Amino acid sequence: MQISKYVLANDRDMQWGLTVSTVGYEEIAPGDPYPTRGHADGYYFHVEEGRELNEYQLLYITEGKGVFTSTHQQETELNEGDMFLLFPGEWHTYHPDPETGWKSYWIGFKGKNIDERVGLRFLLREKPIYHIGFSSVIVQLYESAYATATAEEAYSQQLLAGIVNHLIGMMYSLERNIELNKNHAHVDMVNRARLRIREALESSLTIQQVAEELGVSYSNFRKLFKEYTGLSPAAYQQDLKLQRAKELLKTTNLSIKEIAYRLNFDSPDYFSAKFKIKTGRKPSEMRMRR
């Protein structure tokens, strides 16, 4: 069984930065031929020959298993709970295991927004498969995309673009958290460090002292903290202090100098410079707007 929808995009839609071309779902029973018929030109392919697309496609296997191969990915087994990303101009082939079949969702899209993420190596041709497990949220997003495409209401491309962004964000976040949470000791350590830093914003606590309290070297602590949070512990501490500074500017009559020293910045000028870089405004401008 296959249900699919092909979607049109006008020039104005393309300026949005991401447009969707196809969305669908298929169930392949054990022993069924694959691929199924009914695909539009440019989408159907022979498993033995593979194909190249002129767009990205993101597929999600909810049941069954299969095999995926691409220019940058050697033949790899796909299992339920796996998502895999096809890249434009990248040769690939895939198919369900004849003994199990599979159930899968897909969505095809293109645009400068996704090109930029690939260029910045958030998404890699060398790593097209994401192991996220079963997610009802992911399923609902695919189903919402299909319903949106089928309804063809005005500005549906903008809504579809949002769904694609949500799908990619969920995929990226779910896999990274699954990997990080495999080591509970590291996760606990980072969570304890975050709490310690939050509780000591108005003290002279240093990141080196946090590492010492946790019984790890500073270099290892910094590496693990950044891997888990995306920020170095020093940047995390500074961002929290600047957030606290905004609260103090809006809710107290403390001078900018008093706030700077209360939060242990080296000097009021250093505080003001960091505050403007982070917020785009000087502390004095923030205060005048309260």
KAZIUR-V743723 format. One record per residue. RES is the residue in one small letter. SS is DSSP state (helix for helix, strand for strand, loop for the rest). Layout:
# KAZIUR-V743723
RES/SS, RES/SS
This chain:
# KAZIUR-V743723
m/loop, q/strand, i/strand, s/strand, k/strand, y/strand, v/loop, l/loop, a/loop, n/loop, d/helix, r/helix, d/helix, m/helix, q/loop, w/loop, g/loop, l/loop, t/strand, v/strand, s/strand, t/strand, v/strand, g/strand, y/strand, e/strand, e/strand, i/strand, a/loop, p/loop, g/loop, d/loop, p/loop, y/loop, p/loop, t/loop, r/loop, g/loop, h/loop, a/loop, d/loop, g/loop, y/loop, y/loop, f/loop, h/loop, v/loop, e/loop, e/loop, g/loop, r/strand, e/loop, l/loop, n/loop, e/loop, y/strand, q/strand, l/strand, l/strand, y/strand, i/strand, t/strand, e/strand, g/strand, k/strand, g/strand, v/strand, f/strand, t/strand, s/strand, t/loop, h/loop, q/loop, q/loop, e/loop, t/strand, e/strand, l/strand, n/strand, e/loop, g/loop, d/strand, m/strand, f/strand, l/strand, l/strand, f/loop, p/loop, g/loop, e/loop, w/loop, h/strand, t/strand, y/strand, h/strand, p/strand, d/loop, p/loop, e/loop, t/loop, g/loop, w/strand, k/strand, s/strand, y/strand, w/strand, i/strand, g/strand, f/strand, k/strand, g/loop, k/helix, n/helix, i/helix, d/helix, e/helix, r/helix, v/helix, g/helix, l/loop, r/loop, f/loop, l/loop, l/strand, r/loop, e/loop, k/strand, p/loop, i/strand, y/strand, h/strand, i/loop, g/loop, f/loop, s/loop, s/helix, v/helix, i/helix, v/helix, q/helix, l/helix, y/helix, e/helix, s/helix, a/helix, y/helix, a/helix, t/helix, a/helix, t/helix, a/helix, e/loop, e/loop, a/loop, y/loop, s/helix, q/helix, q/helix, l/helix, l/helix, a/helix, g/helix, i/helix, v/helix, n/helix, h/helix, l/helix, i/helix, g/helix, m/helix, m/helix, y/helix, s/helix, l/helix, e/helix, r/helix, n/helix, i/helix, e/helix, l/helix, n/loop, k/loop, n/loop, h/helix, a/helix, h/helix, v/helix, d/helix, m/helix, v/helix, n/helix, r/helix, a/helix, r/helix, l/helix, r/helix, i/helix, r/helix, e/helix, a/loop, l/loop, e/loop, s/loop, s/loop, l/loop, t/loop, i/helix, q/helix, q/helix, v/helix, a/helix, e/helix, e/helix, l/helix, g/loop, v/loop, s/loop, y/helix, s/helix, n/helix, f/helix, r/helix, k/helix, l/helix, f/helix, k/helix, e/helix, y/helix, t/helix, g/loop, l/loop, s/loop, p/helix, a/helix, a/helix, y/helix, q/helix, q/helix, d/helix, l/helix, k/helix, l/helix, q/helix, r/helix, a/helix, k/helix, e/helix, l/helix, l/helix, k/helix, t/helix, t/loop, n/loop, l/loop, s/loop, i/helix, k/helix, e/helix, i/helix, a/helix, y/helix, r/helix, l/loop, n/loop, f/loop, d/loop, s/loop, p/helix, d/helix, y/helix, f/helix, s/helix, a/helix, k/helix, f/helix, k/helix, i/helix, k/helix, t/helix, g/loop, r/loop, k/loop, p/helix, s/helix, e/helix, m/helix, r/helix, m/helix, r/loop, r/loop
